[in-house]
Amino acid sequence: MALAAKLQLRQSQSLVMTPQLMQSIRLLQFTHIELERFI
């Protein structure tokens, strides 16, 4: 969860994001949601 917060902070600070980085963040968010559903 701390990692996700750091990623969101870094995302808001960086103006230019590569599609690969955006996809990675999206994947992490989806994984987090899936983990919540599983629990």
PDB file of N, CA, C and O in Angstrom:
ATOM      1  N   MET A   1       0.838  -1.193   0.000  1.00  0.00           N
ATOM      2  CA  MET A   1       0.000   0.000   0.000  1.00  0.00           C
ATOM      3  C   MET A   1       0.877   1.248   0.000  1.00  0.00           C
ATOM      4  O   MET A   1       0.558   2.243  -0.652  1.00  0.00           O
ATOM      5  N   ALA A   2       1.980   1.185   0.735  1.00  0.00           N
ATOM      6  CA  ALA A   2       2.918   2.308   0.741  1.00  0.00           C
ATOM      7  C   ALA A   2       3.531   2.471  -0.645  1.00  0.00           C
ATOM      8  O   ALA A   2       3.775   3.587  -1.104  1.00  0.00           O
ATOM      9  N   LEU A   3       3.773   1.345  -1.301  1.00  0.00           N
ATOM     10  CA  LEU A   3       4.343   1.392  -2.644  1.00  0.00           C
ATOM     11  C   LEU A   3       3.376   2.068  -3.610  1.00  0.00           C
ATOM     12  O   LEU A   3       3.786   2.874  -4.445  1.00  0.00           O
ATOM     13  N   ALA A   4       2.108   1.742  -3.494  1.00  0.00           N
ATOM     14  CA  ALA A   4       1.104   2.356  -4.362  1.00  0.00           C
ATOM     15  C   ALA A   4       1.029   3.854  -4.120  1.00  0.00           C
ATOM     16  O   ALA A   4       0.877   4.631  -5.062  1.00  0.00           O
ATOM     17  N   ALA A   5       1.133   4.260  -2.868  1.00  0.00           N
ATOM     18  CA  ALA A   5       1.100   5.687  -2.542  1.00  0.00           C
ATOM     19  C   ALA A   5       2.295   6.400  -3.163  1.00  0.00           C
ATOM     20  O   ALA A   5       2.162   7.510  -3.679  1.00  0.00           O
ATOM     21  N   LYS A   6       3.449   5.770  -3.114  1.00  0.00           N
ATOM     22  CA  LYS A   6       4.647   6.368  -3.710  1.00  0.00           C
ATOM     23  C   LYS A   6       4.497   6.469  -5.218  1.00  0.00           C
ATOM     24  O   LYS A   6       4.913   7.457  -5.825  1.00  0.00           O
ATOM     25  N   LEU A   7       3.903   5.447  -5.823  1.00  0.00           N
ATOM     26  CA  LEU A   7       3.715   5.468  -7.270  1.00  0.00           C
ATOM     27  C   LEU A   7       2.750   6.575  -7.671  1.00  0.00           C
ATOM     28  O   LEU A   7       2.977   7.263  -8.667  1.00  0.00           O
ATOM     29  N   GLN A   8       1.680   6.754  -6.910  1.00  0.00           N
ATOM     30  CA  GLN A   8       0.714   7.802  -7.219  1.00  0.00           C
ATOM     31  C   GLN A   8       1.349   9.174  -7.045  1.00  0.00           C
ATOM     32  O   GLN A   8       1.099  10.079  -7.840  1.00  0.00           O
ATOM     33  N   LEU A   9       2.165   9.332  -6.017  1.00  0.00           N
ATOM     34  CA  LEU A   9       2.847  10.599  -5.785  1.00  0.00           C
ATOM     35  C   LEU A   9       3.798  10.883  -6.937  1.00  0.00           C
ATOM     36  O   LEU A   9       3.856  12.004  -7.442  1.00  0.00           O
ATOM     37  N   ARG A  10       4.537   9.875  -7.345  1.00  0.00           N
ATOM     38  CA  ARG A  10       5.485  10.035  -8.449  1.00  0.00           C
ATOM     39  C   ARG A  10       4.735  10.318  -9.748  1.00  0.00           C
ATOM     40  O   ARG A  10       5.201  11.086 -10.589  1.00  0.00           O
ATOM     41  N   GLN A  11       3.581   9.696  -9.902  1.00  0.00           N
ATOM     42  CA  GLN A  11       2.785   9.905 -11.111  1.00  0.00           C
ATOM     43  C   GLN A  11       2.296  11.346 -11.179  1.00  0.00           C
ATOM     44  O   GLN A  11       2.300  11.946 -12.254  1.00  0.00           O
ATOM     45  N   SER A  12       1.880  11.907 -10.060  1.00  0.00           N
ATOM     46  CA  SER A  12       1.366  13.271 -10.047  1.00  0.00           C
ATOM     47  C   SER A  12       2.489  14.281 -10.243  1.00  0.00           C
ATOM     48  O   SER A  12       2.252  15.385 -10.734  1.00  0.00           O
ATOM     49  N   GLN A  13       3.699  13.915  -9.866  1.00  0.00           N
ATOM     50  CA  GLN A  13       4.822  14.838  -9.985  1.00  0.00           C
ATOM     51  C   GLN A  13       5.397  14.859 -11.397  1.00  0.00           C
ATOM     52  O   GLN A  13       5.882  15.895 -11.851  1.00  0.00           O
ATOM     53  N   SER A  14       5.347  13.736 -12.088  1.00  0.00           N
ATOM     54  CA  SER A  14       5.942  13.671 -13.425  1.00  0.00           C
ATOM     55  C   SER A  14       4.915  14.083 -14.476  1.00  0.00           C
ATOM     56  O   SER A  14       3.800  13.562 -14.509  1.00  0.00           O
ATOM     57  N   LEU A  15       5.305  15.022 -15.332  1.00  0.00           N
ATOM     58  CA  LEU A  15       4.382  15.517 -16.351  1.00  0.00           C
ATOM     59  C   LEU A  15       4.315  14.555 -17.534  1.00  0.00           C
ATOM     60  O   LEU A  15       3.259  14.366 -18.137  1.00  0.00           O
ATOM     61  N   VAL A  16       5.454  13.953 -17.854  1.00  0.00           N
ATOM     62  CA  VAL A  16       5.499  13.046 -19.003  1.00  0.00           C
ATOM     63  C   VAL A  16       5.647  11.613 -18.512  1.00  0.00           C
ATOM     64  O   VAL A  16       6.586  11.278 -17.790  1.00  0.00           O
ATOM     65  N   MET A  17       4.696  10.773 -18.920  1.00  0.00           N
ATOM     66  CA  MET A  17       4.751   9.368 -18.514  1.00  0.00           C
ATOM     67  C   MET A  17       4.741   8.489 -19.753  1.00  0.00           C
ATOM     68  O   MET A  17       3.975   8.721 -20.689  1.00  0.00           O
ATOM     69  N   THR A  18       5.583   7.500 -19.748  1.00  0.00           N
ATOM     70  CA  THR A  18       5.612   6.575 -20.875  1.00  0.00           C
ATOM     71  C   THR A  18       4.444   5.601 -20.766  1.00  0.00           C
ATOM     72  O   THR A  18       4.034   5.252 -19.659  1.00  0.00           O
ATOM     73  N   PRO A  19       3.908   5.164 -21.886  1.00  0.00           N
ATOM     74  CA  PRO A  19       2.793   4.197 -21.867  1.00  0.00           C
ATOM     75  C   PRO A  19       3.126   2.957 -21.048  1.00  0.00           C
ATOM     76  O   PRO A  19       2.258   2.389 -20.386  1.00  0.00           O
ATOM     77  N   GLN A  20       4.389   2.542 -21.098  1.00  0.00           N
ATOM     78  CA  GLN A  20       4.781   1.342 -20.348  1.00  0.00           C
ATOM     79  C   GLN A  20       4.657   1.593 -18.850  1.00  0.00           C
ATOM     80  O   GLN A  20       4.209   0.719 -18.108  1.00  0.00           O
ATOM     81  N   LEU A  21       5.052   2.784 -18.402  1.00  0.00           N
ATOM     82  CA  LEU A  21       4.959   3.120 -16.981  1.00  0.00           C
ATOM     83  C   LEU A  21       3.498   3.208 -16.555  1.00  0.00           C
ATOM     84  O   LEU A  21       3.125   2.729 -15.484  1.00  0.00           O
ATOM     85  N   MET A  22       2.673   3.822 -17.401  1.00  0.00           N
ATOM     86  CA  MET A  22       1.245   3.917 -17.092  1.00  0.00           C
ATOM     87  C   MET A  22       0.629   2.530 -16.994  1.00  0.00           C
ATOM     88  O   MET A  22      -0.194   2.268 -16.117  1.00  0.00           O
ATOM     89  N   GLN A  23       1.031   1.639 -17.901  1.00  0.00           N
ATOM     90  CA  GLN A  23       0.496   0.275 -17.889  1.00  0.00           C
ATOM     91  C   GLN A  23       0.922  -0.458 -16.623  1.00  0.00           C
ATOM     92  O   GLN A  23       0.146  -1.221 -16.048  1.00  0.00           O
ATOM     93  N   SER A  24       2.150  -0.224 -16.196  1.00  0.00           N
ATOM     94  CA  SER A  24       2.645  -0.878 -14.981  1.00  0.00           C
ATOM     95  C   SER A  24       1.862  -0.416 -13.762  1.00  0.00           C
ATOM     96  O   SER A  24       1.490  -1.226 -12.912  1.00  0.00           O
ATOM     97  N   ILE A  25       1.613   0.881 -13.676  1.00  0.00           N
ATOM     98  CA  ILE A  25       0.852   1.416 -12.538  1.00  0.00           C
ATOM     99  C   ILE A  25      -0.569   0.874 -12.567  1.00  0.00           C
ATOM    100  O   ILE A  25      -1.129   0.509 -11.533  1.00  0.00           O
ATOM    101  N   ARG A  26      -1.148   0.825 -13.770  1.00  0.00           N
ATOM    102  CA  ARG A  26      -2.503   0.289 -13.906  1.00  0.00           C
ATOM    103  C   ARG A  26      -2.550  -1.167 -13.454  1.00  0.00           C
ATOM    104  O   ARG A  26      -3.480  -1.585 -12.763  1.00  0.00           O
ATOM    105  N   LEU A  27      -1.540  -1.927 -13.850  1.00  0.00           N
ATOM    106  CA  LEU A  27      -1.483  -3.343 -13.490  1.00  0.00           C
ATOM    107  C   LEU A  27      -1.383  -3.501 -11.978  1.00  0.00           C
ATOM    108  O   LEU A  27      -2.022  -4.382 -11.402  1.00  0.00           O
ATOM    109  N   LEU A  28      -0.585  -2.650 -11.332  1.00  0.00           N
ATOM    110  CA  LEU A  28      -0.449  -2.716  -9.873  1.00  0.00           C
ATOM    111  C   LEU A  28      -1.783  -2.391  -9.207  1.00  0.00           C
ATOM    112  O   LEU A  28      -2.163  -3.029  -8.225  1.00  0.00           O
ATOM    113  N   GLN A  29      -2.494  -1.399  -9.742  1.00  0.00           N
ATOM    114  CA  GLN A  29      -3.782  -1.028  -9.161  1.00  0.00           C
ATOM    115  C   GLN A  29      -4.783  -2.163  -9.323  1.00  0.00           C
ATOM    116  O   GLN A  29      -5.525  -2.472  -8.390  1.00  0.00           O
ATOM    117  N   PHE A  30      -4.811  -2.787 -10.499  1.00  0.00           N
ATOM    118  CA  PHE A  30      -5.724  -3.902 -10.730  1.00  0.00           C
ATOM    119  C   PHE A  30      -5.400  -5.054  -9.791  1.00  0.00           C
ATOM    120  O   PHE A  30      -6.303  -5.690  -9.248  1.00  0.00           O
ATOM    121  N   THR A  31      -4.120  -5.320  -9.603  1.00  0.00           N
ATOM    122  CA  THR A  31      -3.706  -6.394  -8.711  1.00  0.00           C
ATOM    123  C   THR A  31      -4.163  -6.103  -7.291  1.00  0.00           C
ATOM    124  O   THR A  31      -4.600  -7.008  -6.581  1.00  0.00           O
ATOM    125  N   HIS A  32      -4.066  -4.848  -6.873  1.00  0.00           N
ATOM    126  CA  HIS A  32      -4.485  -4.455  -5.527  1.00  0.00           C
ATOM    127  C   HIS A  32      -5.986  -4.683  -5.360  1.00  0.00           C
ATOM    128  O   HIS A  32      -6.431  -5.192  -4.331  1.00  0.00           O
ATOM    129  N   ILE A  33      -6.757  -4.307  -6.366  1.00  0.00           N
ATOM    130  CA  ILE A  33      -8.208  -4.504  -6.310  1.00  0.00           C
ATOM    131  C   ILE A  33      -8.538  -5.992  -6.253  1.00  0.00           C
ATOM    132  O   ILE A  33      -9.406  -6.413  -5.489  1.00  0.00           O
ATOM    133  N   GLU A  34      -7.848  -6.776  -7.058  1.00  0.00           N
ATOM    134  CA  GLU A  34      -8.094  -8.219  -7.068  1.00  0.00           C
ATOM    135  C   GLU A  34      -7.749  -8.830  -5.717  1.00  0.00           C
ATOM    136  O   GLU A  34      -8.435  -9.739  -5.249  1.00  0.00           O
ATOM    137  N   LEU A  35      -6.687  -8.333  -5.090  1.00  0.00           N
ATOM    138  CA  LEU A  35      -6.312  -8.837  -3.767  1.00  0.00           C
ATOM    139  C   LEU A  35      -7.398  -8.508  -2.751  1.00  0.00           C
ATOM    140  O   LEU A  35      -7.719  -9.337  -1.900  1.00  0.00           O
ATOM    141  N   GLU A  36      -7.967  -7.305  -2.831  1.00  0.00           N
ATOM    142  CA  GLU A  36      -9.037  -6.930  -1.900  1.00  0.00           C
ATOM    143  C   GLU A  36     -10.242  -7.836  -2.100  1.00  0.00           C
ATOM    144  O   GLU A  36     -10.864  -8.265  -1.128  1.00  0.00           O
ATOM    145  N   ARG A  37     -10.573  -8.129  -3.344  1.00  0.00           N
ATOM    146  CA  ARG A  37     -11.708  -9.020  -3.619  1.00  0.00           C
ATOM    147  C   ARG A  37     -11.432 -10.417  -3.078  1.00  0.00           C
ATOM    148  O   ARG A  37     -12.320 -11.066  -2.525  1.00  0.00           O
ATOM    149  N   PHE A  38     -10.201 -10.868  -3.242  1.00  0.00           N
ATOM    150  CA  PHE A  38      -9.835 -12.202  -2.790  1.00  0.00           C
ATOM    151  C   PHE A  38      -9.933 -12.299  -1.272  1.00  0.00           C
ATOM    152  O   PHE A  38     -10.401 -13.305  -0.740  1.00  0.00           O
ATOM    153  N   ILE A  39      -9.497 -11.267  -0.585  1.00  0.00           N
ATOM    154  CA  ILE A  39      -9.543 -11.266   0.881  1.00  0.00           C
ATOM    155  C   ILE A  39     -10.978 -11.037   1.315  1.00  0.00           C
ATOM    156  O   ILE A  39     -11.261 -10.997   2.512  1.00  0.00           O
TER     157      ILE A  39
END
